[in-house]
């Protein structure tokens, strides 16, 4: 059984992978996540997931390396991690009463046995019409500055939505576990 490595610096992805109860290690991929001109949000998520897995896989060719990335977009405009309250407020005001799509790319690579699989999950979040005071209370309570779109669906952010349209709810948090569990089973891991 090859070593399993998560190519990530995200504590959210680490916590998600821990749910599958398989041993793994975490290595920061050190990938440049800059936007590319005319790259669609879905293509960006897939490219970065693959680049992260490739970066770690080069140093660990016998391991199965998981790379993942998520891009939030309203129409084709990317909503980056807000990093502060002002940007978070602007993103949530812009999302109020409309939809945001979350493209989550996930790649699994093992150079030793030529495994290379790539998956893209798209989740649509439909926001309620939000009042500024509701947004401000949410930001003060949760400070979701490190999350694409400016909210945490696994936390209080769920109260901001009208609905979520998804085939894999864990993809919205950052790692599509339904797909990944099948990849691991096929690779020989005992995932219930």
C-alpha positions in Angstrom: 0.0 0.0 0.0 1.5 3.3 -1.0 1.8 6.2 1.5 -1.1 8.6 1.3 -0.2 12.3 1.2 -2.5 15.3 1.2 -0.9 18.2 -0.7 -2.4 21.1 1.2 -2.0 23.7 3.8 -5.8 23.8 4.5 -6.9 22.7 8.0 -10.4 22.2 6.5 -9.1 19.7 3.9 -7.1 17.9 6.6 -10.1 17.6 8.8 -12.2 16.3 5.9 -9.7 13.6 5.0 -9.5 12.5 8.7 -13.2 11.5 8.4 -12.2 8.6 6.2 -10.0 7.2 9.0 -7.0 6.3 6.7 -3.5 7.1 7.7 -2.0 10.1 5.8 0.5 12.8 6.0 0.3 16.4 4.9 2.8 18.3 2.9 2.5 21.9 1.7 2.6 21.9 -2.1 4.1 25.4 -2.6 2.2 26.1 -5.8 1.7 29.6 -7.2 -2.1 30.1 -7.1 -2.1 33.3 -9.3 -5.0 33.8 -11.7 -4.4 33.2 -15.4 -5.9 35.4 -18.0 -9.2 34.1 -19.5 -9.1 30.9 -17.4 -12.5 29.8 -16.3 -13.1 29.3 -12.6 -13.7 25.5 -13.2 -10.5 25.2 -15.2 -8.6 27.1 -12.5 -9.8 24.7 -9.8 -8.9 21.6 -11.8 -5.4 23.1 -12.8 -4.5 24.0 -9.2 -5.6 20.6 -7.8 -3.4 18.9 -10.4 -0.5 21.2 -9.9 -0.6 20.7 -6.1 -0.6 16.9 -6.5 2.2 17.1 -9.0 4.4 19.3 -6.9 4.3 16.9 -3.9 4.4 13.8 -6.1 7.7 14.8 -7.7 9.4 14.5 -4.3 7.3 11.4 -3.3 6.9 9.3 -6.5 5.8 6.1 -4.6 3.0 7.9 -2.7 -0.6 8.5 -3.7 -0.8 12.2 -3.5 -4.1 14.1 -3.2 -4.3 17.7 -4.4 -7.4 19.9 -4.2 -8.5 23.4 -4.8 -11.7 25.3 -4.7 -12.7 28.4 -6.7 -15.9 30.4 -5.9 -17.4 32.3 -8.7 -20.4 34.6 -9.2 -21.0 34.3 -13.0 -17.3 34.2 -14.2 -16.0 36.6 -11.5 -13.8 34.7 -9.0 -14.5 35.3 -5.3 -11.2 34.9 -3.5 -10.7 34.4 0.2 -11.7 37.8 1.6 -8.9 38.0 4.2 -10.6 40.9 6.1 -14.1 42.0 7.2 -14.5 44.7 4.5 -13.9 42.4 1.6 -16.0 39.7 3.2 -18.9 42.1 3.7 -18.7 43.2 0.0 -18.7 39.5 -1.2 -21.7 38.6 0.9 -23.6 41.7 -0.1 -22.9 40.8 -3.7 -24.1 37.2 -3.2 -27.3 38.3 -1.4 -30.3 37.0 -3.2 -28.2 35.3 -5.9 -26.2 32.2 -6.6 -22.5 31.4 -6.2 -20.9 28.4 -7.8 -18.1 26.5 -6.0 -15.8 24.5 -8.3 -13.8 22.0 -6.3 -11.0 20.2 -8.2 -9.4 17.1 -6.8 -6.5 15.1 -8.2 -5.0 11.8 -7.1 -1.5 11.0 -8.5 0.9 8.2 -7.9 4.0 8.3 -10.2 5.0 4.7 -9.3 2.0 3.1 -10.8 0.9 5.9 -13.2 -2.3 6.7 -11.3 -3.6 10.0 -12.5 -7.3 10.8 -11.9 -8.9 14.2 -11.8 -12.4 15.2 -10.6 -14.3 18.4 -10.7 -17.4 19.0 -8.5 -19.6 22.1 -8.9 -21.8 23.1 -6.0 -24.3 26.0 -6.3 -25.1 28.0 -3.2 -28.3 30.1 -3.4 -28.2 32.9 -0.9 -31.2 34.4 0.9 -31.7 38.1 0.5 -29.5 39.3 3.3 -29.7 42.5 5.3 -26.4 44.3 6.1 -27.0 43.8 9.8 -27.3 40.0 9.3 -24.0 40.0 7.3 -22.3 42.0 10.0 -23.5 39.7 12.8 -22.3 36.7 10.8 -18.9 38.2 10.1 -18.4 39.2 13.7 -19.4 35.7 14.9 -17.4 33.5 12.5 -14.8 35.7 10.9 -14.6 33.5 7.7 -11.8 35.4 6.1 -9.9 32.3 5.0 -12.8 30.8 3.1 -13.6 31.3 -0.6 -16.8 33.3 -0.8 -16.6 34.6 2.8 -18.6 32.0 4.7 -18.3 28.5 6.3 -21.1 26.2 5.3 -20.1 23.8 8.0 -20.7 26.5 10.6 -23.0 29.4 11.0 -22.8 30.3 7.3 -25.4 27.7 6.6 -28.0 30.2 7.9 -27.2 32.6 5.0 -28.6 30.2 2.4 -31.8 29.5 0.7 -30.5 26.2 -0.6 -27.4 24.2 -1.7 -27.4 22.2 -4.9 -24.8 19.5 -4.7 -24.0 15.9 -5.3 -21.3 15.9 -2.6 -21.7 18.3 0.3 -18.1 17.8 1.5 -16.9 19.4 -1.8 -18.3 22.7 -0.7 -16.0 22.5 2.4 -13.1 21.8 0.1 -12.6 18.1 -0.5 -15.1 15.8 -2.4 -15.1 12.8 0.0 -17.6 10.7 -1.9 -15.4 10.7 -5.0 -12.2 10.4 -3.0 -13.4 7.4 -0.9 -14.0 5.5 -4.2 -10.5 6.4 -5.4 -9.0 5.1 -2.2 -11.0 1.9 -2.3 -9.8 1.3 -5.9 -6.3 1.9 -4.7 -6.6 -0.8 -2.0 -7.5 1.3 1.2 -10.2 -0.1 3.4 -12.7 2.7 3.5 -16.1 1.4 4.8 
